[in-house]
Amino acid sequence: MKKTATPRLRIAIVDDHVLLREMLATICTIWVHGEVVLKAADGVDYEEQVAKVGKMNLRLWTCGCPGAMDMRPWSGYGSTNRIRA
């Protein structure tokens, strides 16, 4: 009987700091159960990319993205609320 591969989790990394985004992506590459499909700088960038590549299983998203303190729709907090709704 042929063994079927377990689907890997699709991971999105969203952070306004390029170095942190790349570091998290590098760490995720050693995890065999997931693959980084999307790297974005903010919520707007995330939404544009996810429309092209499809839904994610796991999002690593900084709550400190620009606009976080005033709860703008595309801040880390605002975007999380939009995606959950």
ABEGO torsion letter per residue (X at the ends): XBBBBBBBBBBBBBBABAAAAAAAAAAAAABAABBBABBBABAAAAAAAAAAAEBBABBBBBAABBGAAAGBAABAAAAAAAAAX
